[in-house]
Amino acid sequence: MSSQEPGSGLMSSAGLVRYFDSEDNKGLSIDPKTLVAFSVLLGLFVLFLNAFGA
């Protein structure tokens, strides 16, 4: 531990910070509220299928 410089810890995570700070507009963009609503509806649909033995 004594052989490392005091600020060397930040250099190891610099690539991750740069990766997560970049905006990528190539991917699919979904509103979080839409995703939650879809997930709830899908869950209810599965419960409905289980309840009626389909």
N, C-alpha and C positions, 0 to 999 in steps of 0.2 A: 504494500500500500504506500510506503514512503517513497517508492521510486516513481510514482505517477505524479503528474502535475495536478494542481488543484482543479483546474477547469477542464480536464480531459474527459470527464463523464459526459459532457454535452456533445462532444464530437461523435461519440458512438451512436447517438440517437438523431443526429442531424439528417440522415437520409430518410428516416421515418417521418420526421416533422415535415420535410419537403414533400414527401409522398402524400401525406394526408392533407396538406394545405392546398394542393393543386386541385383545380376545378376540372372535372372531366364531363363535358357536355355530350359525349358520344353515347352514353348509356341511356337506359330507359329512366324517365323521370316520373315518379308517381307521388301524388300528394299523400302524406301520412294518414290523413283522415280517411281517404279512399281505401287505403290498404287495410286499416283497422276495420272499416265497415265490411269490406269483402271477406276478411278473416272471420268476423262474427257470423256473417251469412253462411259461409262455408261450414263453420262449426255447427250452426243450427240445422243445416241440411243433413249433415252426417248424423246428428242426434235423431233427426226425423226418420232417416233411413234405418237406424238401429232400433228405434221404437216400434216401427211397423214391420220389421223383419224382411226388408227388401234386399 
